[in-house]
Amino acid sequence: MSEGHETPMSREEHALLVRAARMYYVDDSSKVEIADALGVSRFKVARLLEQARDRGVVTITVHDAGTLVPDLATALAEHLGLRRVVVVESAGSLAEVRDEVGQAAANLLGETLEAGEVLGLAWGRTLTAMSAAMPPLPRVDVVQLTGAIGTDLEESPVEIVRKVALRSGGTARPIFAPLVVDDPRTADALRRQPDVAAALKMFDDVTTAMLAIGSWDPPVSQLLAALPPADAAAMREAGVRAEVATILVSDTGEVLAPQFARRCITIRADQLRRIPRVIAVAAGAEKAHAVVAVARSGLLTELVTDRSLAEAALELPPVTTARTEA
């Protein structure tokens, strides 16, 4: 019987169907036990259970959010030219998907970081979720890779660095400075401040960096949202598709807006490319174009993402210029 045209059931038949379904799915009774209790054959019980699903009396939901999808990860790694990709099943709101991706990123660091490394961390909502889910780590030193933006202390890169350093027992080197300032001279002055200079000096020692990817088209970026409208318009006019650690890139992976970079307290593109292992996190299909653009830039070696983004990225042209060797 096709959906929407089920044969009407009497109240007694419906009650029998519901009783069979409850005994099977809730009470965990076998079909033989149900048949004996209801006085029907096992074949009748099987038909009742099938009808219960067809009529919506029983609905089955598989809660697979956060489960690894290795085949999809392998395909995406090859498509993007990256050494490693982790893909998790995604479900629910975008905030929930970010939490799942953040959890996967935390697990990856917990499984792969080695004692004595220097871990560099940027900022972003998915990295905030990662820091909250971080398992115990080997002893590593942690350095902040960007200044701070916005007023939400929970999502501040300083807080991300603090939480991760607590899980490792190593030192934490935050940057108590804004991410973007009005002019290069102010940025240069901030870089000379002793605490900021000490953090910047550590950039050349970073062995693993963890970054978030922001999309400018479509707009899914905290940086874009925080910039003055004139700055944002100028960058978009220049062709910015995505950003990672405030490094702006085009669809082709070209690093753009060097004058803007001079106003930012952040790691430079050339420094990032010298880091042996650079992992990005991104969640949601809307960021697919941004992820592909950043992969083309050669700034990444690994990615942690969700199924929806992975499938969307696989529909885009493959990347042939990514960095696969340190």
KAKA-V437846 format. One record per run of one state. SS is the DSSP state (helix for helix, strand for strand, loop for the rest). FROM is the first residue (numbers start at 1). TO is the last residue. If there is no record, write none. Layout:
# KAKA-V437846
SS;FROM;TO
SS;FROM;TO
This chain:
# KAKA-V437846
loop;1;10
helix;11;25
loop;26;30
helix;31;38
loop;39;41
helix;42;54
loop;55;67
strand;68;68
loop;69;69
helix;70;80
loop;81;83
strand;84;88
loop;89;93
helix;94;112
loop;113;117
strand;118;121
loop;122;124
helix;125;132
loop;133;140
strand;141;144
loop;145;145
strand;146;146
loop;147;147
strand;148;148
loop;149;152
helix;153;155
loop;156;156
helix;157;168
loop;169;171
strand;172;173
loop;174;177
strand;178;178
loop;179;179
strand;180;180
loop;181;183
helix;184;191
loop;192;193
helix;194;205
loop;206;207
strand;208;216
loop;217;218
strand;219;220
loop;221;221
helix;222;226
loop;227;228
helix;229;237
loop;238;241
strand;242;244
loop;245;246
strand;247;249
loop;250;254
strand;255;255
loop;256;257
helix;258;262
loop;263;263
strand;264;264
loop;265;265
strand;266;266
loop;267;268
helix;269;274
loop;275;276
strand;277;281
loop;282;284
helix;285;296
loop;297;301
strand;302;306
helix;307;314
loop;315;326
